[in-house]
Amino acid sequence: MKFAPHIGLSSPDDFMFPTLAGSDPIDQIKFIAERGFSGIEDNFLKLRPVEVQEKIGIELAKQNLEMGCFVNNLIFDRPTFVSNSNEARDTLIQPNGCDGLIEMEHSVSQPGKSGEEKVLEIYDSFKKL
């Protein structure tokens, strides 16, 4: 069974091991590899600068780790795909001024800078425990 801790669970800086590995994603990856995990997940990968995504990919390859899923739809405060409301449809079609369907197509069709092959679409609101 493969286990993959997050390096961005509820925000880009919400690391699983900040006390033990610091707040740099590359240091987190090194720490995760040293502990025998098989990969990482990063909900906020798309928000990271391209150069950071590329560094993540290089470090994952160096450590022989897999990139788990990343989140395509970063809307956590309200339902999207599970809602029939006009607001939800408008959000999916044009979130933040861009076409959400085109954004999803781009996410799944482009070769990942960090080796990702899996995309996660958030269907309902996110509540931090």
Secondary structure in CASP SS format (residue, H / E / C, confidence):
PFRMAT SS
TARGET T0000
AUTHOR 0000-0000-0000
METHOD secondary structure of the structure
MODEL  1
M C 1.00
K C 1.00
F C 1.00
A C 1.00
P C 1.00
H E 1.00
I C 1.00
G C 1.00
L C 1.00
S C 1.00
S C 1.00
P C 1.00
D C 1.00
D C 1.00
F C 1.00
M C 1.00
F C 1.00
P H 1.00
T H 1.00
L H 1.00
A H 1.00
G C 1.00
S C 1.00
D C 1.00
P H 1.00
I H 1.00
D H 1.00
Q H 1.00
I H 1.00
K H 1.00
F H 1.00
I H 1.00
A H 1.00
E H 1.00
R C 1.00
G C 1.00
F C 1.00
S C 1.00
G E 1.00
I E 1.00
E E 1.00
D E 1.00
N C 1.00
F C 1.00
L H 1.00
K H 1.00
L H 1.00
R C 1.00
P C 1.00
V H 1.00
E H 1.00
V H 1.00
Q H 1.00
E H 1.00
K H 1.00
I H 1.00
G H 1.00
I H 1.00
E H 1.00
L H 1.00
A H 1.00
K H 1.00
Q C 1.00
N C 1.00
L C 1.00
E E 1.00
M E 1.00
G E 1.00
C E 1.00
F E 1.00
V E 1.00
N C 1.00
N C 1.00
L C 1.00
I C 1.00
F C 1.00
D C 1.00
R C 1.00
P C 1.00
T C 1.00
F C 1.00
V C 1.00
S C 1.00
N C 1.00
S C 1.00
N H 1.00
E H 1.00
A H 1.00
R H 1.00
D H 1.00
T H 1.00
L H 1.00
I H 1.00
Q C 1.00
P H 1.00
N H 1.00
G H 1.00
C C 1.00
D C 1.00
G H 1.00
L H 1.00
I H 1.00
E H 1.00
M H 1.00
E H 1.00
H H 1.00
S H 1.00
V H 1.00
S H 1.00
Q C 1.00
P C 1.00
G C 1.00
K C 1.00
S C 1.00
G C 1.00
E C 1.00
E C 1.00
K E 1.00
V E 1.00
L E 1.00
E C 1.00
I C 1.00
Y C 1.00
D C 1.00
S C 1.00
F C 1.00
K C 1.00
K C 1.00
L C 1.00
END
